[in-house]
Amino acid sequence: YRAVGRFLARHGYAAALAGYRLAPGAVFPAQLHDTLDGLAAALRHARGVGLSADRVLLVGQSAGAHLAALAAFDTETREKRGLGAIDIAGLLAISGPLDFAVLCPRRSLCPAIERLMGGPDGWETADPARFAHAGPDVPVLCLHGSRDPLVPPEVAASFVLRVNGSEGDHATFMADPAGHHADLTRLFFGSSPLTPAMLAWMAEVARA
């Protein structure tokens, strides 16, 4: 993912890419804790080298989008990891499993989430959609491939509806009609039709 970091840097963003422990060797919330601790370390480093760390744009793809969404909306866990005061400019979620009820109408259909959670229980603690309703008014852009065989686009569309609630309009869903799942990395190589819209949205929320 270094190429993604370079893409963001070319467009004027100081970018930090965090890793996290993987399932089944580590179960949730280890992955979220690692994400938040990595963010805290990145902010300390940025301030130490004289970069602005006043506003944060959270970006993730697939499982990374899931963790970025939790980092944006699970304010209780964020506060416990010492990040309650950060100013989140927006969430860019790409190909993300963001609404477990839509993704997994029957839990037996989602063995990957069962491995993440270490069993069939407690899934609500890792479901971004659970935190989105009545959560903070974080601007959201969800990008998804219409042909995604792993995470149907309806999952991200449902998350956007939950974020907006009955009156909001700060979350947006866009689909790449030819996109699958992992190939949405094309966004960062200039070969996706959604790249201009993504960059325009990022510039808008960064200025806000």
C-alpha positions, -999 to 999 in steps of 0.1 A, spaced: 0 0 0 30 24 -2 17 34 -36 -15 46 -20 6 67 4 26 82 -24 -7 90 -43 -20 109 -13 12 127 -8 13 138 -44 -21 154 -38 -10 173 -8 -19 150 21 5 138 48 -2 101 48 4 74 74 -4 37 67 -11 16 98 -9 -22 101 -29 -44 125 -29 -79 138 -48 -104 117 -75 -130 125 -76 -157 135 -43 -152 154 -58 -121 170 -95 -115 176 -115 -83 178 -110 -56 192 -73 -61 188 -75 -49 152 -93 -17 162 -69 -11 191 -40 -14 167 -56 10 142 -62 36 168 -28 32 184 -12 35 150 -31 67 144 -20 81 177 17 73 168 13 89 134 -1 121 149 28 122 174 53 117 146 36 144 124 38 170 152 74 160 159 84 168 123 64 200 120 35 187 100 -1 198 107 -20 172 126 -51 192 134 -75 173 111 -76 136 102 -91 120 71 -96 83 77 -92 61 46 -95 23 43 -103 -4 18 -121 -37 26 -112 -47 61 -93 -14 64 -126 4 56 -143 -15 83 -117 -4 108 -116 32 96 -154 34 100 -151 21 136 -123 46 143 -146 74 130 -179 63 148 -170 43 179 -162 73 199 -161 54 232 -133 32 221 -115 61 205 -116 80 238 -103 51 257 -73 49 234 -66 87 240 -80 100 207 -113 115 219 -102 150 210 -91 145 174 -109 164 146 -120 139 120 -124 156 86 -141 126 70 -142 89 63 -134 75 29 -145 38 29 -138 16 -1 -153 -18 -6 -161 -19 31 -181 -45 51 -199 -17 69 -233 -32 78 -233 -67 92 -271 -72 90 -270 -66 53 -238 -85 47 -248 -115 69 -285 -120 71 -275 -154 85 -242 -155 104 -233 -188 89 -228 -169 56 -199 -149 71 -171 -172 83 -145 -144 80 -164 -123 105 -167 -153 128 -129 -157 127 -125 -120 134 -148 -122 164 -135 -156 176 -170 -171 175 -206 -164 168 -212 -139 195 -206 -102 202 -207 -92 165 -225 -60 174 -194 -46 190 -176 -46 156 -205 -36 133 -199 0 120 -236 4 112 -244 0 149 -224 31 157 -233 52 127 -269 59 136 -270 90 159 -232 91 157 -210 121 151 -217 141 119 -186 128 101 -186 134 63 -186 100 46 -178 88 11 -184 51 4 -170 38 -29 -179 4 -41 -177 -19 -71 -210 -29 -85 -197 -63 -93 -181 -70 -58 -185 -107 -51 -173 -105 -15 -191 -74 -1 -223 -65 -21 -226 -28 -28 -259 -28 -9 -238 -32 23 -222 2 18 -254 18 6 -272 7 37 -244 22 59 -247 55 41 -284 56 48 -278 49 85 -252 76 87 -276 102 71 -306 91 92 -338 108 84 -325 143 77 -287 142 71 -269 144 38 -233 142 48 -228 107 36 -225 97 -1 -224 64 -19 -208 60 -54 -204 28 -74 -179 18 -100 -200 -1 -125 -170 -23 -136 -155 -26 -102 -151 -58 -82 -135 -58 -47 -97 -55 -45 -94 -39 -79 -108 -6 -65 -72 2 -57 -75 16 -93 -88 47 -75 -52 55 -66 -37 48 -100 -59 72 -120 -77 44 -139 -110 45 -120 -139 67 -132 -144 76 -95 -110 90 -89 -119 127 -98 -150 126 -76 -129 111 -48 -103 138 -50 -129 165 -51 -146 152 -20 -113 149 -2 -104 185 -10 -138 197 1 -138 180 35 -101 190 41 -111 227 36 -142 225 57 
